[in-house]
Amino acid sequence: MVLPTTIAVDGPAGSGKSSISFALAQRLGYLFVDTGAFYRAITLLALEQSISLDDPLRLTALAENADLDLSGPLLDDGRQYTILAGQRDITPLLSSTEVEACVSVISAVAGVRQALLDLQRSIGARGRVIMAGRDIGTVVLPDADLKLYLDASLDQRASRRYQQRLTSGQAANLDEIRAGLNNRDTIDSGRDVAPLLRAPDAIYLDTSDLSLDEAVDAAYRIVCDWNGAHDAV
Ligand code: DC
């Protein structure tokens, strides 16, 4: 069976992008690349170095010199990937509430996006990747073999984030999570540079009423159907 070798997955926060892409990557034996992790990494480093969110030049310089890399999980602690900044494993720090609160602002900085573009494209060029984000099908890998756009209602996305936080032992407030997601949707979709958009050739999958397993099965069927479409050409 011929499979798509680059799969782009876009969608809003909490649409199931990471969980579905990770499970799909495991099923296919592909590398899962969560590009949100790169923006989170720059955000973490900016917070650690007390760089102002209003200083695009310093944020851009930080992104240009961050020396980030992504690989498979490496550690068996439930993670989906490992992010290194230089030699330092920063993976566990990327989902903190401080990072969550600032990442949309930092990911709207044009210079930061440009600095991360080459890194994402070079990982995509390795092939056998599922790359998830906001602008993968539109900007990062416009020639991806297969593009998926995942979506879910705001309530459903908030409830998933809430459960994730509780499961990982973190404090959680459903109303705050819903408001935070809504705010990030507004910033991610409204920014000038590479906003969250559905590529015209992306296949739309609404996961609101699907369990994780059902959503992964649906995505897997789409991957297999690509083979049929490809063969028919
Ligand atoms: O998918 P996530 O929640 O980890 O993404 C974190 C932030 O990074 C989110 O606010 C949008 C931004 N992001 C982006 O702008 N472009 C991407 N390709 C991936 C994430």
Boltz pocket constraint, residues with backbone or C-beta under 6 A from the ligand:
constraints:
  - pocket:
      binder: B
      contacts: [[A, 13], [A, 14], [A, 35], [A, 36], [A, 37], [A, 39], [A, 40], [A, 103], [A, 104], [A, 107], [A, 108], [A, 132], [A, 133], [A, 134], [A, 135], [A, 136], [A, 184], [A, 188], [A, 194]]
      max_distance: 6.0
